Amino acid sequence: MRAVRRILGWLVGLAVFATLALMLWAVTRGRPQDLPWAPLDLGQPIGMFTGRKLAALTSDFPQCRALLDRAGVRYAVLPPRKGEGQCGYSDGVRLTGGARKIAFVPPGLGVACPVAAALSMWEWNIVQPAAERHFGARVASIDHFGSYSCRRIYGRDAGNWSEHSTADAIDIAGFRLTDGTRITVVRDWRRGDAKSAFLREVRDGACTLFATTLSPDYNAAHADHLHLDQADRGSMGWRACR
């Protein structure tokens, strides 16, 4: 028992030390967003725990809307929708623009609020900087294959429901730049040029914001899009990035 108590005491001490070290590290760098208990602010740079905080919004629609409002994101609340099985949503929004506007094609995209919050941060912190770095231009619009779809994973007749069934996912097909350049996942992912480097950079950046990020590197079913979702995995909080 003494040995067990010593081990437990050592683990507790290590946890306290790690917590204090994290606090000191975040404070000295002027990055409160790196602290797990710091409130989420969509207007701040991405922190160590930003992805987990965004995923937690799946259970707090009012807080999610408040964060969008504070960040200047314009949106319209969608009426609740109920479908077969677990299909449907009660936290849907349609992005309508704002000070930092990017269009989605086709227009009228509706997503669950946590996806909208992550998309906004993805645009500001990842997508636009990557486009300017690789092409000297900004992204004018994002091509997508939609969000809400009442179906199971891969359209099977049985098994787990897809995150699309609750609008907690979006499939990104490509990007259109302000200079007319078009970048698509299906055509450019494996080219080995600036376009493929851009796509891989925005994929990697999405992994810091979404619970699940799947690309053509995952399987053939994702050969033409990036799947981004905010799956609610509860206390486990594991993330998938492929």
N, C-alpha and C positions, 0 to 999 in steps of 0.2 A: 504493500500500500504506500509506503514511503517513497518508493521509486516512482509509482504512478503519480503521486502528488508532486514530486519534483519535476516530472515531465510536464504535468499540467501547468505548474507554475512557470516553467521555462517557456511554454507555448504562449501563455498569457502575457508574459513579459515581452516576448518577441512581437506579439500583436500590438501591444502598446507602443513599443519602439517603432514599429513600422508605421503606425498611425501618426505618431509625432513627426517622424521623418517625412512622411507624405505632406503633412501640414506645413512644415518648414520649407519643403521644396516648392510647394504651390505658392506660398506667400512670397518667398524670395524671388520667384520668377514673375510675380504679379499676375498669376493665372488661377483665380479662385475656381474657374470652371473645371480644374483638375481634381477638385475635392468631391467625394461622392455625395456629401450632404449639402453642397452649395446649390441654391436654386437654379434651375435651368433658365437660360436666357438665349433665345434663338439668335439674337444679334451679336453674341459673343463668339470668338473662335471656338473650334471644336476642342473639347477637353477629353481627358482620359475616360470619363464616365458619361459623356454626352449621349452615346448610343443607348446605354441602359436607361437613362432618364427619359429619352424619347420613347422607348418601348413601354415604359411605365405609364405613358399617357393613354394607353389603350383602355385603361379603367377610369380615366378622369377627363371626360369631354369638356366640362367647364374650364378646367385648368388649361387644356390644350387650346381652346378658343382664346383664352386670355393671353396666352403666349403669342399666338398669331397676331392678335390685336396689338400687343406691345411692340412687336417687330415690324409693324406696318404692312402685314400681309393682308391683301384684300381677298375676301372669300364670301360665299353665300352658303348658308346652312341648308343641307338637303333634308327633305322629309324622311322620317324613318321608313325602312323598307324591310319586308319580311318575305322570305321565300321558303323553299322546301328544306327540310332538315334544319341545319344550323345556318342556312343562308339568310343574308340580310344584314342590315346595319342600323345603328341609331346615332352614329357619330360622323356621318358623311358630310363633306364640304366640297364645294366647287371653287377652285382657285380662279380669281377674276383679275389678278394683276396687283399693282401696287407701285411704290416708288422704285423697287428693283424688280422690274417685270420681265418675265419670260413666258412665251406662249407655249401651249401644248397643242399638238396636231395629231389627230383631229381635236377640235375645240370641244368645250363642254365637259372636260374630264372631272369626274367625281371620285374622291378617295376618302378613306377614313382619315380623321383629323391627324392622328400621329404620323401618317404617311405624308400628309401635306406639310407638316412641320419639318420632317426629315428632308423632304424634297427641297424646301426653301433653304435650309442650311447647306444641302448638297450643292445647290446652284451657286450660292454666295461664296462658299469656302472651297469648293472643289472644281465644279464644272467651269465656271467663268475664268478663274485663274489658270486652269489647264488650257483652255482655248486660247487665251491671250499669250500664254507661254509658247505653245506649239504653233499657232497660226497668226498671231498678231491681230486677232479679231475676237469678237464676243459671240456667244451663242444667242441666236435670235429666237429659236424655238426647238422644242424637243418632240420627236416623233415617238408615239407610243402605241401599244396594242391594247390598251385599256386597263381597267382595274377590276370593277365588280363583275363577277361571273359565277353564277350558282353552279358549282361543280366540285368534284373531288379532285385530288392531285392527279395530274396528267389526264383528266377526263375519264377516269376509270368509273366502273359501275359500283364499286365498293372501296372501302378503305378510308383513310383520313381525308377530311375536307380540305380543300385548298384555301390558302389565305385570301385568294380572290373571292371566295364565297362570302366574305365579310368586308370587302373593299380594303383590306389591310395589305394589299399588294398592288404593284404596278409593273408592267413589262415595258422596258425602254428599248425602242428599235433603232433610234439614231438621233442625230443632231444636225441642225441647219445653222450656219454661221451668218453673221451680218454681211460678209463679203460674198455670199452665195454658195460657199463651200458646203457640201453635204457629206456627212459621215454616217455610215450605217454599220451596225454590228455584223450583219450577215456577209457584207462584202469586204469590210475593212479590218476585221478582228485579227486576221493572220497575215496581213500584208507586210509587216515588218517595217513600216514607215511611220511618219508622224501621226497619221490617223490611227493606226493600231496602238501606238504609244499613248495617245490621248484616251482611247477607249479603255485601255488597261489602267490608266491613272484614275479615271473617273470610277471604274469598278472598284479599285482599291480604296478610294475615298469613300465610296458608298458603304464599304464594310465597317467603317467607323461610326456610321449613323443608322444603319438598318440592321434588324435582327438577322435577316437572311439576305445574302447577295449571291446570285448564281449567274454565271456567264457561260459562253461556249466552252470554257475549260472544264465545266462540270459534266455536261453530257450533250448528246445530239439534240435533245429536246429544247435546249437553250442556244442553238446555233445562230439564231437570228435576233436575240434580245438579251437584255439584262433583266433578271427578275429581282425586284427589290421588295421586301416585305417587313412588316413590324409584327411578327408572330409573338403572341403573349406566352412566354415560356415560364411564367411565374418566378418562383424563388431560384430555379435552376439558372435562368438567365444566360444559357449558352448561346453562342452566335455561330452562324454558318457563313463562310466566305470562300467561294470557289470560282 
